[in-house]
Amino acid sequence: MVAKVDVIVVGAGLAGLKAAQELEARGRSVIVIEARDRVGGRTMPGMIAGEVIDRGGQWVGPGQQLLLGEAARLGIETYAQYDKGNQVLHYDGTRRTYSGDTPKLPLLSLLELDRVVKRWNREAATLPMDAPWTALKALDWDAQTLESWILRNIRTKGARTFARLVTRAVFCAEPQQISYLFFLEYLRSGHGVEHLIGVKGGAQEAKFRGGAHSISRRLADSLKSPIVLEAPARAIAQTDEGVSVRTDKGTFEASHAIIAVPPALASRIHFDAPLPAKHDGLFQRMPMGSVIKVHVAYAEPFWRKAGLSGQAASDGHAFNVVFDQSPDDERVGILVGFIDGAHAIEMSAMGDNARRQHVIAALVDYFGPKAAEPIDYVDQDWTAEEWSRGCYVGHMAPGVMTLFGDQIREPVGRLHWAGTETATEWAGYMDGALQSGIRAAGEILIRR
Ligand SMILES: Cc1cc2nc3c(=O)[nH]c(=O)nc-3n(C[C@H](O)[C@H](O)[C@H](O)COP(=O)(O)OP(=O)(O)OC[C@H]3O[C@@H](n4cnc5c(N)ncnc54)[C@H](O)[C@@H]3O)c2cc1C
């Protein structure tokens, strides 16, 4: 029989670990239970060509104060994303290079794009921070997919292509899967579309020495509370007295629980009593995006000598967003990029070899024949991860935010919800995960 604690935290990602730390710091007894054999969840360590890499969450940008503060507290430094040289845009079957932030698209497309991005940011700014479902136009915006909005409001091919590329890159989902209201809320939470996709001054501005996963690792190491690994929560029961969580490593009891897992994973836990219909309805309707993160190593970062930044985007290849991930001293060259949305679902089924061939062919198109000679290759298929079932984040189709959205942070009796999907700022990001852990812990701390 395991002793009763104040709080059981389900999930040892950044959200769960931060919640545990907050509670522990205020004298509460805590136990963290985690399905995987490691902590960190959607942050995950890896190696390529002898270099440490992040197979999951990686970048940090200005405004992500919780994440920057946590890293600093744990003694983890940041360094700038390499951003010198020209970028590659592979558009409509043709390779173009350009400098600065403006993609090399036809002039009419660029003018329309500018207008569209301004409109998105303007509309996103009208959403109330804690309750986007109450916005004046919420019902209207939540009645359409982003794709139907694109078809109705964007005329030029270039601007349409860009809008779809951004959706895949930011949500790992197709524009027809996402509500326009949810899209706007994500832009609001992430400080606007330029910020979300940008390097300098944007969400890809910097990285963590030793990898972002080391924040999770060190946060876990700093806890006094036990973390039980390989203990997926299968069933959670609550009574007037407390909660019990049945796992593969036994049943744990506490006064309260924080469920710090994505809604799609929470929906796979058996709740007794069953969750209220509205809450369960939300969990049924927040599927994860689909992404495969790929690293390719070369003897040197040859693209830098050719005046290229290593950044590429494409509307044609499945491996469609790429960045430079080489170490500062260039002892090896590394490119990192993503296969996302529908491409990830298709390529997950194709297997490692086919994926690798596709990736290398795409890199040859972006950076020339030297890209055909990698020295190492690592990919991480998040769609196949049992305890994530996709990434980066859960999303909402039309009708979900206005009908079910107000449940996202609403406790159910003694059950409290954390995880980046529940954040009001930087939802979907590591910063949002930390915010959610602090908020959920606070809900319990003020109860007694
Ligand atoms: C490829 C990729 C790239 C990304 N890039 C960035 C980036 O550059 N910058 C950024 O800020 N963010 C990025 N993200 C997103 C970021 O990693 C996440 O937002 C963040 O890590 C989520 O933390 P979390 O604690 O909310 O959830 P998670 O990390 O998913 O933690 C949930 C934990 O719960 C566990 N769990 C699930 N079900 C159960 C169960 N039944 N019982 C017990 N445990 C369970 C899981 O194993 C997991 O450890 C990226 C994510 C991916 C996958």
The ligand as a Tripos MOL2 file, in Angstrom:
@<TRIPOS>MOLECULE
LIG
   53    58     1     0     0
SMALL
NO_CHARGES

@<TRIPOS>ATOM
      1 C1          9.0640   17.8050  -32.7890 C.3       1 LIG1
      2 C2          8.6600   18.8490  -31.8010 C.ar      1 LIG1
      3 C3          9.1870   20.1100  -31.9010 C.ar      1 LIG1
      4 C4          8.8000   21.1100  -30.9970 C.ar      1 LIG1
      5 N1          9.4210   22.3160  -31.0590 N.ar      1 LIG1
      6 C5          9.2150   23.2150  -30.0840 C.ar      1 LIG1
      7 C6         10.0240   24.3660  -29.9930 C.ar      1 LIG1
      8 O1         10.9410   24.5630  -30.7920 O.2       1 LIG1
      9 N2          9.7720   25.2610  -28.9960 N.ar      1 LIG1
     10 C7          8.7840   25.0410  -28.0720 C.ar      1 LIG1
     11 O2          8.6160   25.8660  -27.1620 O.2       1 LIG1
     12 N3          8.0090   23.9310  -28.1310 N.ar      1 LIG1
     13 C8          8.2220   23.0040  -29.0880 C.ar      1 LIG1
     14 N4          7.5100   21.8470  -29.1180 N.ar      1 LIG1
     15 C9          6.3860   21.6920  -28.1870 C.3       1 LIG1
     16 C10         6.8570   21.3920  -26.7530 C.3       1 LIG1
     17 O3          7.7770   20.3430  -26.7800 O.3       1 LIG1
     18 C11         5.6340   21.0530  -25.9290 C.3       1 LIG1
     19 O4          4.7220   22.1150  -25.9660 O.3       1 LIG1
     20 C12         5.9250   20.7780  -24.4450 C.3       1 LIG1
     21 O5          7.0670   19.9930  -24.2690 O.3       1 LIG1
     22 C13         4.6970   20.1020  -23.8450 C.3       1 LIG1
     23 O6          4.9020   19.8040  -22.4780 O.3       1 LIG1
     24 P1          3.7040   19.1980  -21.6260 P.3       1 LIG1
     25 O7          4.2460   18.9100  -20.2910 O.co2     1 LIG1
     26 O8          2.5150   20.0540  -21.7500 O.co2     1 LIG1
     27 O9          3.2930   17.8380  -22.3680 O.3       1 LIG1
     28 P2          4.1550   16.5260  -22.6130 P.3       1 LIG1
     29 O10         5.5760   16.8600  -22.8310 O.co2     1 LIG1
     30 O11         3.4550   15.7600  -23.6770 O.co2     1 LIG1
     31 O12         4.0540   15.7330  -21.2350 O.3       1 LIG1
     32 C14         3.0160   14.8330  -20.9510 C.3       1 LIG1
     33 C15         3.6220   13.6270  -20.2620 C.3       1 LIG1
     34 O13         2.5600   12.7630  -19.8580 O.3       1 LIG1
     35 C16         2.9250   11.4310  -20.1280 C.3       1 LIG1
     36 N5          1.6830   10.6670  -20.2260 N.ar      1 LIG1
     37 C17         0.7910   10.6320  -21.2410 C.ar      1 LIG1
     38 N6         -0.2600    9.8320  -20.9120 N.ar      1 LIG1
     39 C18        -0.0030    9.3700  -19.6660 C.ar      1 LIG1
     40 C19        -0.6940    8.4980  -18.7770 C.ar      1 LIG1
     41 N7         -1.8720    7.9340  -19.0920 N.pl3     1 LIG1
     42 N8         -0.1330    8.2220  -17.5550 N.ar      1 LIG1
     43 C20         1.0600    8.7850  -17.2050 C.ar      1 LIG1
     44 N9          1.7630    9.6080  -18.0240 N.ar      1 LIG1
     45 C21         1.2310    9.9010  -19.2300 C.ar      1 LIG1
     46 C22         3.7430   11.5120  -21.3960 C.3       1 LIG1
     47 O14         4.5910   10.3930  -21.5320 O.3       1 LIG1
     48 C23         4.5160   12.8090  -21.1870 C.3       1 LIG1
     49 O15         5.7450   12.5810  -20.5600 O.3       1 LIG1
     50 C24         7.8590   20.8230  -29.9930 C.ar      1 LIG1
     51 C25         7.3300   19.5420  -29.8910 C.ar      1 LIG1
     52 C26         7.7380   18.5600  -30.7780 C.ar      1 LIG1
     53 C27         7.2150   17.1680  -30.6090 C.3       1 LIG1
@<TRIPOS>BOND
     1     1     2 1
     2     2     3 ar
     3     2    52 ar
     4     3     4 ar
     5     4     5 ar
     6     4    50 ar
     7     5     6 ar
     8     6     7 ar
     9     6    13 1
    10     7     8 2
    11     7     9 ar
    12     9    10 ar
    13    10    11 2
    14    10    12 ar
    15    12    13 ar
    16    13    14 ar
    17    14    15 1
    18    14    50 ar
    19    15    16 1
    20    16    17 1
    21    16    18 1
    22    18    19 1
    23    18    20 1
    24    20    21 1
    25    20    22 1
    26    22    23 1
    27    23    24 1
    28    24    25 2
    29    24    26 1
    30    24    27 1
    31    27    28 1
    32    28    29 2
    33    28    30 1
    34    28    31 1
    35    31    32 1
    36    32    33 1
    37    33    34 1
    38    33    48 1
    39    34    35 1
    40    35    36 1
    41    35    46 1
    42    36    37 ar
    43    36    45 ar
    44    37    38 ar
    45    38    39 ar
    46    39    40 ar
    47    39    45 ar
    48    40    41 1
    49    40    42 ar
    50    42    43 ar
    51    43    44 ar
    52    44    45 ar
    53    46    47 1
    54    46    48 1
    55    48    49 1
    56    50    51 ar
    57    51    52 ar
    58    52    53 1
@<TRIPOS>SUBSTRUCTURE
     1 LIG1         1 GROUP 0 **** ****
